[in-house]
Amino acid sequence: MDTTISKLNIEQAKVSKIDQVDFDNLTFGSVFTDHMMVCDYKNGSWETPSIMPYQALMMEPSARVFHYGQAVFEGMKAYKDDNGGVWLFRPDENFNRINASCARLAMPEFPEEYFFESLKALLQLDEAWIKKGYGNSLYIRPFVIASQPSVMASPSEEYKFIIILSPAQSYYGGEVRVKIAEKFSRAADGGFGSAKAAGNYAGQFYPTNLAKSEGFQQVVWTDSNTHEYIEEAGTMNVFVRIGDKLLTCPTSDRILDGVTRKSVIALAEDQGIEVEIRPIKVSELLEGVKDGTLMEMFGSGTAAVINPILGFGYKGERYELPKLQDSYAVRFKDQLMDIQYNKAEDKFGWRYQI
C-alpha cells in the first residue's frame, strides 16, 4: 500500500517518561507513551496530521461529542519479535472498520495514507515502549470525536482523529463465567451495533455490573427481538464448540466484524475443522450441556486474543463446561500469537512490518 504523504508535522517530547514506568506491573490501558497523533477535520477536509507530545486536549464544553455522542474507536496492537522487529496484525482491517464506523455515524472517513504513515511515524518514535517477550505489546487506540462547538442536533462539521499508545502485558481474563442475557441486548436491528461506537460500550456497563453482582464476569448478549439467540460475549465475538464443530454468529448490523474472529475462522478452516457461521440458540447450549456435546465456549478480541468461558448462568441456573486438555481456545490463541510475534510462518499474509 502507498503510505507516502507530502509532509507530517512532528514535535518530539523533550524528555521521555519511560523510566517512570514499571513495565512488570502494568494496569491495562492506564499508562500512555510519550507521543500521540492528532489530525483535525475542518472546512470539508482533513488537515496535515501532527505527532506531538502526549498531552491534554483543549476542547469547548459545547463540542458536539459531549452532547450527541459522535465518537468511534479501534483497538490494535504492535508486537516486537526476538530480533527487535516491530509488527502489526492485519492493520488494514482496523483501518477499514474505523472508516465504516465513521460512515455509520455520519463522520468523515480518514485517508489511508494519513493513517498508515502517521501510525508508522508514531510507532517509530515510541519504539522503546514496545517490549520484547511473549505477551508484551503496545496497545494502539485510534479514535475520532466530533469537536465542533455547537449544541445543534446535527452532525458535526469538525472532527479530531487521534491515536494514542499504551504498553500492555499478557492479558489473562482469569476464570470467566458469563450470564446469558434474558432482558438486555447490546444492539438492535437497524442500529449501529456493527460500528465500534463509544455509545455501544457505555450501554453495556449497567447490565454487566448487574451480572458481576451475581458473581459473573461478563454478559453474553442475546438478540433484542426474542432473546433466544446469543450474539456477543461482553465486548468480544463468541465461539461455541459442539462436538468437534465450531460455531459462531454471523455478523450483521448488530454484531461487530471482529478481526480476531475472522482470523480464528480462517485458522480453523485451514486445519480442516468444520465451521458453521449461523445464528446460535440459547437452547442449543442447554441441550449441549445436557447431552455432553457442548465442549467449550470462548470470546475473541484484540485485548485478550481469546478468552475461554468456563461456565454460564441462565434463568437462575448455573452450568459448567468441561475442562479440556486440547481446547480450540488454547490452540488458536497460541497459533495467533505465534504469528503476531513473528514466531511462525504467516501463510495468510497478516503481519505488517513497521
Buried (B, 14 or more C-beta within 10 A) or exposed (E): EEBEBEEBBBEEBEEBBBEEBEBEEBEEBEBBBBBBBBBBBEEEEBBEBBBBBBEEEEEEEEBBBBBBBBBBBBBBBBBBBEEEBBBBBBBBBBBBBBBBBBEBBEBBBBBBBBBBBBBBBBBEBBBEBBBEEBBBBBBBBBBBBBBBEBEEEEBBBBBBBBBBBBBBBEBEBEEBBBBBBEEBBBBEEEBBBBBBBBBBEEBBEEBBEBBEEEEBBBBBBBBBEEBEBBBBBBBBBBBBBBEEBBBBBEBBBBBBBBBBBBBBBBBBEEEEBEBEEEBBBBEBBBEBBEEEBBBBBBBBBBBBBBBBBBBBBBEEEEBEBEEBEEBBBBBBBBBBBBBBBBEEEBEEEBBBEB
